[in-house]
Amino acid sequence: MQRESISISERMKEEDSYLANVFQRYPIELVKGKGVYVYDSSNREYIDFMAGYGVALVGHCNDKVVNAIKTQAERFITCHCSCYNDVRLEFLKMLVSIAPKGLSRVFLCNSGAEACEAAIKIARKYTKRHGIVAAMNSFHGKTMGALSITYASKYRDPFKPLLEGVSFIPYGDADRLEELLSKNEASIGAVILEPIQGEGGINVPPDGYLARVRELCDRYGALLVLDEIQSGLGRTGRLWASEHWQVVPDIMCIAKGIAGGVPMGAVLARKDVMDALKIGEHSNTFGGNPLACAAAKATLECIIGDDLVGNSARMGRYMKDGLLALKDRHRVVRDVRGLGLMLGVELRFDVKDVLMDGISHGLLMLYSGRNVIRLLPPLLIDEDIVSKALSILDTLLAREEMRRGV
Ligand SMILES: Cc1ncc(COP(=O)(O)O)c(C=O)c1O
């Protein structure tokens, strides 16, 4: 046992010696996963409420997704979008059939940041305006365009100059948006928002906010771009988080769990908006490859066919009630917020110790900023698993209170 744990820590050190040192790393070596559980190299089981940063919507190694990948891998893996492909067509049809009304054209790519990059170019080309409004505490990715609409200065400052013409407004404040749009009508082409902010602390906007943003975009001729990369595909108890407020964007970005863990991103837009891009003005090598499309089609079939959206709403309510009960019991908890299975627990202190303690108690969780524990479990969790996780969290919070002396 002693020797094994030494060799695991040596392997982690060795990986560190190769991999770019840009990730805040958790001291575990994960080697397999099934459903809600992942396992380390000592075969220790963890409840995974980290889910690869929200990717494992349909659980790890979901049977339907695994079978789709296996079948497709033996048939055809790569096919550039310059050629037609049967599986891509089936996936596109399915995606558009469940998309917000009117979003009938799709650009396929490989990640969230790439989807945001494409959205910026589409909006610029369609409106012929280069200005973009984004929100304080936003996160849209770390490539240069996506970084330009991401708020945190620790990510932005080392890489300036970024895109020109980006303004940040307080999230949830439609009056400030109106002021900005009315003064810059000729230059602002897009307002980009997360319907619920993920990295920024699980921030749910006030009711009526997104509807007013929609109305202001229409009035001032700006496109509304919604980044549903983290909040979409059932995560918040609706298929699209924008449905909570009946708002339909002009452009929508998705990624993370769309292909069950295989890299994929997508931008959906109205036909007239997407048609602003002409042949050659945007493209990539891997986007729309048959392997990812087969995995994505199987993932959508699970999300819709197994009613994971309904389960996310039900389990989300159950878990939030449990978290609110923990808040009543633990002074260290300042707030509990979120919708569906996109939940945040704000503590009065840095959450790092709780997350590390969680690992030793078999529960993996994420942070969102310094003070917020972010919970993004697979959508197929049941009451037993939620109860188990809540009971571990109860222990962790009690230990944190002991540590902090509160
Ligand atoms: C809302 C949102 N947008 C964009 C991104 C960037 O996605 P990726 O890491 O796939 O580039 C993320 C990633 O966490 C996200 O949460």
The ligand as an SDF file (V2000), in Angstrom:
LIG
                    3D

 16 16  0  0  0  0  0  0  0  0999 V2000
  -19.7930   29.3250  -20.0150 C   0  0  0  0  0  0  0  0  0  0  0  0
  -18.5180   28.8340  -20.6290 C   0  0  0  0  0  0  0  0  0  0  0  0
  -18.1390   29.2980  -21.8100 N   0  0  0  0  0  0  0  0  0  0  0  0
  -17.0170   28.8780  -22.4130 C   0  0  0  0  0  0  0  0  0  0  0  0
  -16.1840   27.9590  -21.8040 C   0  0  0  0  0  0  0  0  0  0  0  0
  -14.9090   27.5200  -22.4840 C   0  0  0  0  0  0  0  0  0  0  0  0
  -15.0260   26.2060  -22.8930 O   0  0  0  0  0  0  0  0  0  0  0  0
  -13.6940   25.3510  -23.2400 P   0  0  0  0  0  0  0  0  0  0  0  0
  -12.9670   25.1410  -21.9610 O   0  0  0  0  0  0  0  0  0  0  0  0
  -14.2370   24.0850  -23.8530 O   0  0  0  0  0  0  0  0  0  0  0  0
  -12.9110   26.1560  -24.2150 O   0  0  0  0  0  0  0  0  0  0  0  0
  -16.5400   27.4530  -20.5580 C   0  0  0  0  0  0  0  0  0  0  0  0
  -15.6620   26.4800  -19.8690 C   0  0  0  0  0  0  0  0  0  0  0  0
  -15.7360   26.2580  -18.7010 O   0  0  0  0  0  0  0  0  0  0  0  0
  -17.7400   27.9010  -19.9520 C   0  0  0  0  0  0  0  0  0  0  0  0
  -18.1060   27.4620  -18.7400 O   0  0  0  0  0  0  0  0  0  0  0  0
  1  2  1  0
  2  3  1  0
  2 15  2  0
  3  4  2  0
  4  5  1  0
  5  6  1  0
  5 12  2  0
  6  7  1  0
  7  8  1  0
  8  9  2  0
  8 10  1  0
  8 11  1  0
 12 13  1  0
 12 15  1  0
 13 14  2  0
 15 16  1  0
M  END
$$$$
